[in-house]
Amino acid sequence: MNIKPKVGLLGLYLDLYDRVSPESRSRMDSFYKQISDELTHRGIDILNSPLCRLRGEVSAAVDKFESNGAEAIVTLHLAYSPSLESAESLAGSRLPVIVLDTTPTYSFDCAQDPAEIMYNHGIHGVQDLCNMLIRLNKRFRVEAGHWEKSDVLTRVSAWIQAAHMANTMRNQRIGRIGEPFRGMGDFQIESRIMHSRVGVESFPADHQLLRTLMPEANDPAVLAEIENDKQIFDASGVDHDAHVITTQVSLAVRRWIERGGLTGFTANFAAFDAAFGLPTVPFLEAEKAMARGIGYAGEGDVLTAALVGTLASTYSETSFTEMFCPDWEGGSVFLSHMGEINPEVCSEKPKLTCSPMPWIEVNAPVMAVGRFKHGCVTLVNLAPGPNGAFTLIVVPGQMLSYEGEDRFANSVRGWFKPDMELTDFLEEYSRLGGTHHSALVYFSFTEDLMRFADIMEWDCAVLGE
C-alpha cells in the first residue's frame, strides 16, 4: 500500500505587519489555508503551523515538522519575511527545502488597487532567503507561478513526491541471504558507505533462524498458500511435492522479512547448498514479494533491491531485471533472469515451472515464468561511481509484443526497445558505468526520476531524449 508524501508547510510573515497592520493577518491566514488545501487535494499529507515571523517561531515549526515525519519543507512567503529569521533553521534541517514562489493575485498592472501590494510582495522575501540558503550551503528547489493560473502547485507536488521517494530510499532495510556472488563487483558497495551515502541498511540472514521459520510440509499455511498459487498462476504442470518444498521456503523468507521489518531482500542462489539448510531457492517468494511492493534483486545485490523497493513503493508495476542479449536486427535487448519477475507485469497469467538447474545444488525451485507485457516502460539503473558518488541512469522505451512461436515460453523474458539506437544506448550505458542489474517500471516518468536523483544528490543521465 502506497503511503502519502508528508510535508511541512512553512508560512513566512513579518512581525512588523502584525504590529502596524493587524487587520491584514486574516487574509494571510486564509491564503495559507488555501495553499494547504490545494496540496492536500493533490494527495499530500500536510503538516501545518501558525504563520512564522521570528526566528524562534521558525525553529519551533521546523522541529515540529521533523519530529512528525515530514519528508520536506515547503516555504510559502506571505509577505516579505527577512531571511535571517528563517535561513539558519532551514539550512540546519535534514529535510529538503522547496520554495513556493507565488502570490494570491494574478494580475498586477497599473489598474490594480495599490492596497494589493500588501498581499503580493513576498517575492523579494523569496530572493532574500534563497541567497542566504546558497551562502549557508543548503540545497533548495524553487518553483514560481500563480497558484491558480499556472501549474506551479503541480511542480511543487512533483518535488514533494521526489522527496518522498528519497525518504523511502534512505530508509530501505534490505535482507541478504548469502554473500554476494563471488567476483561480481559492479553492485558491491561497502555497507558503511551504503548507509552513509544512500541511507540503505543491509542485514545478513541468520541461516538457523530461516530454518526455524520454515513450516512443516503439512502446515495449513503451506496448503493455503498452494491453493492461492493455483488462483494466481497456471499451476497445471507443476509437481506437487516440489511446490510444497518451495512454499515452505517461501513462507520462511516471508516470515523473516516481516520479523525484521525489511523493505526488501536479495538472495544469492549459489549460497544454497546442503550446509545452508534450506531445501531450495526462494525465487517464487521473490516474485510474490515484488508484487507486494517489497524490493528484490538477485545475487546479493543490496543496492538494486533498495532501488526496486523504492520505485515499487510508488509505482506498483516495477520489477527487477537484467539485460541479457542484444537483438541487433530488431534494435532491442532481451531481458530475463533465472526466475524473478513481478507477476503484475506479465502479459498473461504466469506459469509455474520446475526444471533442473545444474548451477543450483539444492532441489530445483518452483517459480513463475512469463513475458513482460507490451507497453511504455522506463529502465532504471543506479550505478556506483568513485568516492561514494552515484549516477541514476534513466532509459525510456517500450516493451515489445511478438506474434508467432515463442521458444522461450518456459523462462522469464521480454524485449526492451530503448527510445534511441541500440548501439548508441549500449555504448552510453556502459560509458556511464551502468550495472547489469536494473529495475523496470511500467511508467514514463523521466522528470520524476530527475527530481528524485536531485534530492538524493546523485547525477542523473537520461538516455534517448
C-alpha positions in Angstrom: 0.0 0.0 0.0 1.4 3.4 -1.0 1.9 5.9 1.8 1.1 9.6 1.0 4.0 12.0 1.0 4.1 14.2 4.1 5.5 17.8 4.1 5.6 20.7 6.4 4.1 23.9 5.0 6.0 26.9 6.5 4.2 30.2 6.1 6.6 33.1 6.5 5.4 36.5 7.5 6.7 39.8 9.1 6.3 40.7 12.8 6.1 44.4 11.9 2.9 43.9 9.9 1.2 42.3 12.9 2.0 45.4 14.9 1.2 48.1 12.4 -1.5 46.4 10.3 -3.1 43.6 12.3 -6.2 43.6 10.1 -4.1 42.2 7.3 -3.4 38.9 9.1 -6.8 37.2 8.5 -6.3 37.3 4.7 -2.8 36.0 5.1 -4.1 33.1 7.2 -6.7 32.4 4.6 -4.2 32.2 1.7 -2.0 29.9 3.7 -5.0 27.6 4.2 -5.9 27.8 0.5 -2.5 26.6 -0.5 -2.6 23.9 2.2 -5.9 22.6 0.9 -4.7 22.7 -2.7 -1.8 20.5 -1.8 -3.9 18.2 0.2 -6.2 17.7 -2.7 -3.2 16.5 -4.7 -2.7 13.6 -2.3 -0.2 15.1 0.1 -0.3 14.9 3.9 0.3 18.5 5.1 1.7 19.4 8.5 0.6 23.0 9.2 1.9 25.5 11.7 0.9 29.1 12.6 2.5 31.7 10.4 6.1 32.3 11.4 7.6 35.8 11.8 10.5 35.4 14.2 13.5 33.0 14.4 12.1 31.1 17.4 8.8 30.5 15.7 10.5 29.2 12.6 12.8 26.9 14.7 9.7 25.5 16.5 7.9 24.9 13.3 10.9 23.1 11.7 11.3 21.0 14.9 7.6 20.1 14.7 7.9 19.0 11.0 11.0 16.9 11.7 9.5 15.1 14.7 6.2 14.4 13.0 7.7 12.6 10.0 7.8 15.4 7.3 9.8 14.4 4.2 10.3 18.0 3.0 9.5 21.6 3.9 7.6 23.9 1.5 8.1 27.6 2.2 5.2 30.0 1.4 6.2 33.7 1.5 3.0 35.5 2.5 4.9 38.9 2.6 8.4 40.0 2.8 10.0 37.9 5.6 13.6 38.7 6.4 15.8 35.8 5.7 17.7 35.8 9.0 14.6 34.8 10.8 14.4 31.5 8.9 17.6 30.7 6.9 19.5 29.2 9.8 16.7 26.8 10.8 16.1 25.7 7.2 19.8 25.3 6.5 20.3 23.2 9.6 17.4 20.9 8.8 18.0 17.5 7.3 14.8 18.0 5.2 14.8 19.1 1.6 13.5 22.7 1.1 11.1 23.5 -1.7 10.5 27.3 -2.1 7.0 28.1 -3.4 7.2 31.5 -5.1 3.5 32.6 -5.6 1.1 35.3 -4.6 -2.7 35.5 -4.2 -3.4 37.9 -7.1 -3.0 37.0 -10.7 -2.9 40.4 -12.4 -0.8 43.3 -11.0 -0.8 46.0 -13.7 -1.4 49.8 -13.4 -5.1 49.3 -12.9 -4.6 47.2 -9.7 -5.6 48.6 -6.3 -2.3 49.8 -4.7 -3.6 48.2 -1.4 -2.8 44.8 -3.0 0.9 45.4 -2.6 0.5 44.3 1.0 -0.6 40.8 -0.1 1.6 40.2 -3.1 5.1 41.3 -2.3 6.5 38.0 -1.0 8.8 37.5 -4.0 11.6 39.6 -2.6 11.5 37.6 0.6 12.0 34.6 -1.6 15.0 36.3 -3.1 16.4 37.2 0.3 16.0 33.7 1.6 17.4 31.9 -1.5 20.5 34.0 -1.4 21.1 33.1 2.2 20.5 29.4 1.7 23.1 29.4 -1.0 25.6 31.1 1.3 24.8 28.5 4.0 25.4 25.6 1.5 21.8 24.5 1.8 20.4 23.0 -1.4 16.8 24.0 -2.3 14.4 23.8 -5.1 12.3 26.8 -6.2 9.1 26.8 -8.3 7.4 30.1 -9.4 4.0 30.9 -10.8 0.4 31.9 -9.9 -1.1 29.2 -7.6 -4.3 29.0 -9.6 -3.5 30.1 -13.2 -0.3 28.1 -13.6 1.0 24.6 -12.9 3.2 25.7 -10.1 1.5 23.6 -7.5 1.8 20.6 -9.8 5.5 21.2 -10.0 5.8 21.6 -6.2 3.9 18.4 -5.8 6.3 16.7 -8.1 9.2 17.8 -5.9 7.3 16.6 -2.8 6.8 13.2 -4.4 10.6 13.1 -5.2 11.3 13.9 -1.6 9.0 11.1 -0.6 10.9 8.6 -2.8 14.2 9.8 -1.5 13.0 9.3 2.1 11.8 5.8 1.1 15.2 5.1 -0.4 17.1 6.4 2.7 15.1 4.1 4.9 15.4 0.9 3.0 16.2 -2.2 5.1 17.4 -5.0 2.9 17.9 -8.5 4.0 20.7 -10.5 2.3 20.6 -14.3 2.0 24.2 -15.5 1.3 27.2 -13.5 0.4 27.2 -11.6 -2.9 28.0 -13.7 -5.9 31.8 -14.2 -6.0 33.6 -12.0 -8.4 30.5 -9.9 -9.3 31.7 -6.4 -8.5 29.5 -3.7 -10.1 26.9 -3.6 -7.4 29.0 -4.3 -4.4 29.5 -1.4 -2.0 30.9 -1.4 1.5 28.0 -1.4 4.0 29.3 1.6 5.8 29.4 3.6 2.5 25.9 2.3 1.5 24.5 3.5 4.8 26.3 6.9 5.0 25.9 7.9 1.3 22.5 6.3 0.5 20.9 5.5 3.8 20.3 1.8 3.0 21.0 -0.7 5.7 21.6 -4.4 5.0 21.0 -7.4 7.3 22.7 -10.7 6.6 20.2 -13.6 7.1 20.7 -15.9 10.1 20.6 -19.4 8.4 19.5 -21.1 11.6 16.7 -18.6 12.0 15.4 -19.2 8.4 15.4 -22.9 9.1 13.3 -22.5 12.3 10.9 -20.2 10.4 10.2 -22.9 7.8 6.8 -24.6 8.4 6.2 -28.3 8.1 5.0 -29.7 4.8 1.5 -30.3 6.2 1.1 -27.0 7.9 -2.2 -25.3 7.0 -0.3 -22.2 5.9 1.5 -24.2 3.3 -1.6 -25.8 1.9 -3.4 -22.4 1.9 -0.5 -20.8 0.0 -0.5 -23.5 -2.6 -4.3 -23.1 -3.2 -3.8 -19.4 -3.6 -1.0 -20.0 -6.1 -3.4 -22.0 -8.2 -5.6 -18.9 -8.5 -2.7 -16.5 -9.3 -0.6 -18.8 -11.6 -1.1 -21.5 -14.1 0.0 -24.4 -11.8 -1.3 -27.2 -14.0 2.0 -28.7 -14.8 3.9 -28.3 -11.6 4.9 -31.2 -9.3 3.0 -31.1 -6.0 6.0 -32.2 -3.8 8.3 -29.6 -5.4 5.5 -27.0 -4.9 5.3 -27.9 -1.2 9.1 -27.5 -0.7 9.2 -24.2 -2.5 6.3 -23.0 -0.4 7.9 -24.0 2.8 11.0 -21.9 1.9 8.8 -19.0 0.6 7.0 -18.7 3.9 10.2 -18.9 5.9 11.6 -16.0 3.9 8.3 -14.1 4.2 8.3 -14.5 8.0 11.9 -13.4 8.1 11.0 -10.2 6.2 8.1 -9.5 8.5 10.0 -10.2 11.7 12.9 -8.0 10.6 10.8 -5.1 9.3 12.6 -5.5 6.0 11.6 -3.5 3.0 13.4 -5.8 0.5 15.7 -8.7 0.2 18.3 -10.2 -2.1 19.4 -13.9 -2.4 22.4 -15.4 -4.0 21.4 -18.8 -5.5 25.0 -20.0 -5.2 24.8 -19.9 -1.4 22.1 -22.6 -1.3 23.8 -25.9 -0.7 23.5 -28.8 1.8 25.3 -26.9 4.5 22.9 -23.9 4.1 20.0 -25.9 5.4 17.2 -24.7 3.1 15.9 -27.2 0.5 15.5 -24.8 -2.4 15.9 -21.2 -3.6 13.1 -18.7 -2.9 12.6 -17.4 -6.5 8.8 -17.7 -6.2 8.8 -15.7 -3.0 10.9 -13.0 -4.7 8.3 -12.7 -7.4 5.4 -12.6 -4.9 7.3 -10.1 -2.7 7.8 -7.7 -5.7 4.0 -7.9 -6.3 3.5 -6.8 -2.7 5.9 -3.8 -3.1 8.9 -5.5 -1.5 12.2 -4.7 -3.1 14.3 -7.5 -4.6 17.5 -8.2 -6.6 19.4 -11.3 -7.4 22.9 -12.5 -6.4 23.3 -10.5 -3.2 22.7 -7.0 -4.8 21.5 -4.9 -1.9 21.7 -1.6 -3.9 19.3 -2.7 -6.6 17.0 -4.4 -4.2 16.7 -1.0 -2.4 16.1 0.8 -5.7 13.4 -1.7 -6.7 11.7 -1.3 -3.3 11.8 2.4 -3.6 10.3 2.5 -7.0 7.7 -0.1 -6.2 6.5 1.9 -3.2 5.1 4.5 -5.7 4.8 2.5 -9.0 3.3 -0.9 -8.4 4.3 -2.3 -11.8 8.0 -2.5 -11.0 10.3 -5.5 -11.5 13.9 -6.5 -11.1 15.5 -7.4 -14.4 18.7 -7.9 -16.3 19.8 -7.2 -19.9 20.9 -10.5 -21.4 21.3 -10.4 -25.1 21.1 -7.7 -27.8 18.8 -8.2 -30.8 20.9 -6.2 -33.2 18.4 -6.8 -36.1 15.4 -5.7 -34.1 17.1 -2.9 -32.2 16.1 -4.3 -28.8 17.5 -6.0 -25.7 16.4 -9.4 -24.4 15.6 -9.0 -20.7 15.5 -12.1 -18.4 16.6 -13.7 -15.2 16.6 -17.2 -13.8 13.2 -17.0 -12.1 12.4 -13.5 -10.8 9.7 -11.3 -12.3 6.9 -9.3 -10.8 3.8 -11.3 -11.8 1.9 -7.9 -12.1 3.9 -7.1 -15.3 3.4 -10.3 -17.1 1.5 -10.3 -20.4 -0.7 -13.2 -19.3 -1.2 -15.5 -16.3 2.3 -16.6 -15.3 3.0 -20.3 -15.4 4.6 -22.3 -12.6 7.5 -24.4 -13.7 10.1 -26.6 -12.0 13.1 -27.5 -14.2 16.5 -28.9 -13.2 19.1 -26.2 -12.8 22.7 -27.5 -12.9 24.1 -24.4 -11.2 21.9 -24.9 -8.2 23.0 -27.6 -5.7 19.6 -27.9 -3.8 16.2 -29.0 -5.1 15.0 -27.3 -8.3 12.7 -24.5 -7.2 9.2 -23.9 -8.4 9.0 -20.5 -10.0 6.7 -18.4 -12.1 7.7 -17.6 -15.6 6.1 -15.1 -18.1 6.7 -12.5 -20.6 6.9 -8.8 -19.9 3.7 -7.2 -21.2 3.7 -4.7 -24.0 3.8 -1.0 -23.0 5.7 2.1 -22.2 8.4 1.5 -19.7 11.4 3.0 -18.1 14.6 1.1 -17.4 16.2 2.5 -14.2 19.7 1.7 -13.0 21.7 3.0 -10.1 25.4 3.0 -10.9 28.0 3.4 -8.1 30.9 5.6 -9.0 34.2 6.7 -7.4 34.4 8.4 -4.0 30.8 7.4 -3.0 29.2 9.0 -6.0 26.2 7.5 -7.8 24.5 8.0 -11.2 20.9 7.3 -11.8 20.6 6.1 -15.4 17.1 6.5 -16.9 16.1 4.9 -20.2 12.6 5.4 -21.6 11.5 2.8 -24.1 9.0 0.1 -25.0 8.4 -3.5 -24.1 7.7 -5.1 -27.4 5.0 -7.6 -28.2 5.5 -10.6 -30.6 3.3 -12.8 -32.6 4.0 -16.4 -33.5 6.2 -19.1 -32.0 7.8 -18.3 -28.6 10.7 -20.6 -27.9 11.3 -19.0 -24.6 7.9 -20.0 -23.1 9.4 -21.6 -20.0 11.5 -18.6 -19.0 11.3 -15.1 -17.8 11.6 -13.0 -20.9 10.9 -9.7 -22.7 12.3 -7.5 -25.4 13.1 -3.9 -24.4 13.5 -1.3 -27.2 15.0 2.0 -25.9 14.0 5.3 -27.4 17.3 5.5 -29.2 19.5 3.4 -31.4 20.5 0.2 -29.7 24.2 0.6 -30.4 24.2 4.2 -29.0 22.3 3.1 -26.0 24.6 0.2 -25.1 27.7 2.4 -25.6 26.4 5.3 -23.5 25.0 3.0 -20.8 28.4 1.4 -20.2 30.3 4.7 -20.5 28.2 5.8 -17.5 29.0 2.6 -15.6 25.5 1.1 -15.7 25.4 -2.2 -13.8 24.0 -5.4 -15.1 21.1 -5.3 -12.6 18.2 -2.9 -13.1 14.6 -2.0 -12.3 11.9 -1.9 -15.0 8.9 0.3 -14.3 5.7 0.4 -16.4 5.5 4.2 -16.4 7.1 7.0 -18.3 8.4 9.4 -15.6 11.7 10.8 -16.6 11.2 14.2 -14.9 10.1 12.5 -11.7 13.3 10.4 -11.6 15.4 13.5 -12.3 13.9 15.2 -9.3 14.4 12.0 -7.2 18.1 12.0 -8.2 18.4 15.7 -7.4 17.0 15.2 -3.9 19.4 12.2 -3.4 22.3 14.4 -4.7 23.1 11.9 -7.4 24.0 12.6 -11.0 21.2 11.7 -13.4 21.6 10.6 -17.1 18.5 10.3 -19.3 19.3 8.2 -22.4 17.1 8.6 -25.5 15.8 12.2 -25.1 
